[in-house]
């Protein structure tokens, strides 16, 4: 199992969630977050914004679904033109997962 953690622009999050659902991946967690990437924030009209609003999507998935999920997120979250700030995707191993209501292990 893997945890796929995606940090995306807030205006792209709903589209990513919709595409993941259409792709057969309905289970996820969405969290409002703030941060900055390599660009170290942005400057607009002499005002520096060090921490920008983003949304973090968390999806626990089978190893064999990784490429499909990452592909959906990449395709849907990208604004085009190589702009900074479109986000990042991290893939992290998950040793165990348990469903609280049933007490069962696994997805």
ChimeraX attribute file (.defattr): number of C-alpha atoms within 10 A of each C-alpha:
attribute: neighborCount
match mode: 1-to-1
recipient: residues
	/A:1	18
	/A:2	19
	/A:3	18
	/A:4	20
	/A:5	20
	/A:6	24
	/A:7	25
	/A:8	25
	/A:9	20
	/A:10	17
	/A:11	11
	/A:12	17
	/A:13	21
	/A:14	15
	/A:15	14
	/A:16	22
	/A:17	21
	/A:18	13
	/A:19	18
	/A:20	22
	/A:21	13
	/A:22	11
	/A:23	12
	/A:24	11
	/A:25	17
	/A:26	13
	/A:27	12
	/A:28	15
	/A:29	12
	/A:30	16
	/A:31	11
	/A:32	11
	/A:33	14
	/A:34	13
	/A:35	14
	/A:36	16
	/A:37	14
	/A:38	7
	/A:39	9
	/A:40	13
	/A:41	15
	/A:42	15
	/A:43	10
	/A:44	7
	/A:45	5
	/A:46	7
	/A:47	8
	/A:48	11
	/A:49	13
	/A:50	14
	/A:51	14
	/A:52	16
	/A:53	12
	/A:54	23
	/A:55	21
	/A:56	21
	/A:57	20
	/A:58	19
	/A:59	21
	/A:60	22
	/A:61	20
	/A:62	13
	/A:63	12
	/A:64	10
	/A:65	14
	/A:66	18
	/A:67	10
	/A:68	14
	/A:69	19
	/A:70	18
	/A:71	12
	/A:72	17
	/A:73	25
	/A:74	18
	/A:75	12
	/A:76	19
	/A:77	23
	/A:78	18
	/A:79	14
	/A:80	9
	/A:81	6
	/A:82	8
	/A:83	9
	/A:84	14
	/A:85	19
	/A:86	18
	/A:87	19
	/A:88	15
	/A:89	16
	/A:90	12
	/A:91	15
	/A:92	12
	/A:93	12
	/A:94	14
	/A:95	9
	/A:96	10
	/A:97	12
	/A:98	11
	/A:99	10
	/A:100	8
	/A:101	6
	/A:102	7
	/A:103	8
	/A:104	10
	/A:105	10
	/A:106	12
	/A:107	11
